Amino acid sequence: MCVYIIQFDWSTPDADDIELYVYGSYDKAYYKFKELICAERNLDNSWVGNIEFDDDGYPIDEQYEFDFEDNNYDESEVWWHITDKDDYYHHSRIDLLIKEIQ
């Protein structure tokens, strides 16, 4: 049996937190993963909303370190990480982790 954990690690100049969401199904966890990414890309919710992305989903400005894996085939772990290279404490990291429960 597995549990699916969404770990949302974020930091800005004035606040930081790690939010955890636990799901019993991959589909529900993956939906939350995608929901959090959409919220991060919204200017009203996050500093990431100020960043312009290209058609493939990568930041246009090279000021940002960006890494993602969004291959949800076979219920694999996925992630979406963006960090300001000028301030590594300024970041948003969203991970879908799979943990087996015995």
C-alpha positions, 0 to 999 in steps of 0.5 A: 500500500502506498501514500502519495505526499505533496510537499510544497516548500516555498520561501520569499524574502519575508516568509517561508513554509513547507506544506504537506498534503497526503492522499490515498490515491495517485490521481488525487495527489497529481491533481493537487500537484497541478493545482499548486503549480497553477496557483504558483504561476498566478500573480495574485498568489506568488512571486512566480506569477511575475515570471514569463514562461515560454511555450514549453513551460520554461522561464524565459529569463535566465535569472531562474533555475528551473527543473521539472519532471511531469511524467505521471506515467506508471504513477512516478514521482514528479516535481516542479522547482523554481529558484531565483539564482540571485537569492537561493532562499527565494524558491518554490518547490512542489514534489509528489512523493510516493511512500510505501506503507507496510 
